[in-house]
Amino acid sequence: MNPFRITYILSAALAALLLLGNPVWAETEFIIVVHKDNPIRRLPAAKIKSIFLGKERSWPDGSPILLIMNKNDDIHESFTRIMLQKSPAQLSVYWKKILYSGASMLPLAVKDDEAVKSYMSLHKNTISYIDADSLDKQVRQLEVIP
């Protein structure tokens, strides 16, 4: 085989690996959302992490926080790695330990952004995450304080 052809093939393969090697979740922009009538406008990232790990269970007015896990692969992967510093598998194991200990129930898991918004529109105490491009008037974005 021609050495130039081998170099070309290897260069093309390396370029493909570099392009495909970037994890999709790093490119996916998620936002935290709440019911449009929720009075909370902003929360520290640490508080959001605490909520999604089941450690914080009530809003400031005492009403229970209803978690919705968005199971869209890209959004869920991005959210769990960035906000919770866990992989989706680690988060699943974490929640199963809580369930089996009897400390809490598993959060509601829905298939995508539209399901999040649909459920959220009916339940005022909810919090979740969606793709930033899916934001509309059904829900309100929560400002995350670093």
C-alpha positions as CSV (number, residue, x, y, z in Angstrom):
1,M,0.0,0.0,0.0
2,N,1.2,3.5,-0.8
3,P,2.8,5.3,2.2
4,F,0.8,8.5,1.3
5,R,-2.4,6.5,1.4
6,I,-1.6,5.0,4.7
7,T,-0.8,8.5,6.1
8,Y,-4.0,9.9,4.7
9,I,-6.1,7.0,6.2
10,L,-4.4,7.4,9.6
11,S,-4.9,11.2,9.6
12,A,-8.6,10.8,8.7
13,A,-9.0,8.2,11.5
14,L,-7.3,10.5,14.0
15,A,-9.5,13.4,13.0
16,A,-12.6,11.3,13.4
17,L,-11.5,10.1,16.8
18,L,-10.8,13.6,17.9
19,L,-14.2,14.8,16.7
20,L,-16.1,11.8,18.1
21,G,-14.1,11.7,21.2
22,N,-15.7,14.8,22.6
23,P,-18.5,13.6,24.9
24,V,-22.0,14.7,23.8
25,W,-22.9,15.7,27.3
26,A,-20.3,18.4,27.4
27,E,-22.0,20.0,24.4
28,T,-25.5,19.7,25.7
29,E,-26.8,22.8,27.5
30,F,-29.4,22.1,30.2
31,I,-31.3,24.5,32.4
32,I,-33.0,24.0,35.7
33,V,-36.7,24.6,35.6
34,V,-39.6,24.9,38.1
35,H,-43.3,25.4,37.8
36,K,-44.1,28.8,36.3
37,D,-45.8,30.0,39.5
38,N,-43.0,28.8,41.9
39,P,-41.8,31.9,43.8
40,I,-38.2,30.8,43.9
41,R,-36.2,32.6,41.3
42,R,-32.6,31.5,42.0
43,L,-30.8,28.9,44.0
44,P,-27.1,28.1,44.7
45,A,-25.7,25.2,42.8
46,A,-25.0,23.4,46.0
47,K,-28.7,23.7,47.1
48,I,-29.8,22.3,43.7
49,K,-27.4,19.4,44.1
50,S,-28.7,18.8,47.6
51,I,-32.3,18.8,46.2
52,F,-31.5,16.3,43.4
53,L,-29.7,14.0,45.8
54,G,-32.8,13.9,48.0
55,K,-31.1,15.7,50.9
56,E,-33.3,18.8,50.6
57,R,-37.0,17.8,50.5
58,S,-39.0,21.0,51.1
59,W,-39.4,24.4,49.5
60,P,-38.9,27.4,51.9
61,D,-42.7,27.5,52.5
62,G,-42.6,23.9,53.7
63,S,-44.3,22.3,50.7
64,P,-42.6,19.1,49.5
65,I,-40.2,19.3,46.5
66,L,-41.2,17.0,43.7
67,L,-38.2,15.9,41.6
68,I,-38.6,15.0,38.0
69,M,-35.6,13.2,36.4
70,N,-35.4,13.9,32.6
71,K,-34.3,10.6,31.1
72,N,-33.4,12.1,27.7
73,D,-29.9,10.5,27.4
74,D,-27.9,13.7,26.5
75,I,-29.6,16.0,29.0
76,H,-29.5,13.5,31.8
77,E,-25.9,12.7,31.2
78,S,-24.9,16.3,31.1
79,F,-27.0,17.2,34.2
80,T,-25.7,14.4,36.3
81,R,-22.1,14.9,35.5
82,I,-22.1,18.7,35.7
83,M,-24.5,19.5,38.5
84,L,-24.2,16.3,40.6
85,Q,-20.6,15.2,39.8
86,K,-21.9,11.7,39.2
87,S,-22.4,9.5,36.2
88,P,-26.0,8.4,35.4
89,A,-25.1,4.9,36.7
90,Q,-23.7,6.3,40.0
91,L,-26.9,8.4,40.4
92,S,-29.1,5.4,39.8
93,V,-27.2,3.3,42.4
94,Y,-27.3,6.3,44.8
95,W,-31.1,6.5,44.6
96,K,-31.6,2.8,44.8
97,K,-29.7,2.8,48.1
98,I,-32.0,5.5,49.4
99,L,-35.0,3.5,48.3
100,Y,-33.9,0.2,49.8
101,S,-33.0,2.0,53.1
102,G,-36.6,3.2,53.3
103,A,-35.5,6.8,53.6
104,S,-37.4,8.0,50.4
105,M,-39.1,7.1,47.2
106,L,-37.4,7.3,43.8
107,P,-37.9,10.6,41.9
108,L,-40.3,10.5,39.0
109,A,-38.5,9.7,35.8
110,V,-39.9,10.9,32.5
111,K,-38.7,10.3,28.9
112,D,-38.0,13.9,27.6
113,D,-38.3,17.6,27.9
114,E,-42.0,17.6,26.7
115,A,-42.9,15.1,29.4
116,V,-41.1,17.2,32.0
117,K,-43.0,20.3,31.0
118,S,-46.3,18.5,30.8
119,Y,-46.0,17.0,34.3
120,M,-44.6,20.2,35.7
121,S,-47.6,22.2,34.4
122,L,-49.9,20.1,36.6
123,H,-47.7,20.1,39.8
124,K,-46.6,23.3,41.3
125,N,-43.8,22.0,43.6
126,T,-41.7,20.4,40.9
127,I,-38.1,20.9,39.8
128,S,-36.3,19.4,36.9
129,Y,-33.9,20.1,34.0
130,I,-34.4,20.4,30.3
131,D,-32.5,21.3,27.2
132,A,-32.1,25.1,27.0
133,D,-33.7,25.1,23.6
134,S,-36.9,23.6,25.0
135,L,-37.7,26.5,27.4
136,D,-41.1,27.9,26.8
137,K,-43.9,29.5,28.9
138,Q,-45.0,26.2,30.4
139,V,-42.1,26.4,32.9
140,R,-39.7,29.0,34.3
141,Q,-35.9,28.8,34.3
142,L,-34.3,28.8,37.7
143,E,-31.2,30.9,38.0
144,V,-28.3,28.9,39.3
145,I,-25.9,30.8,41.6
146,P,-22.3,29.4,41.4
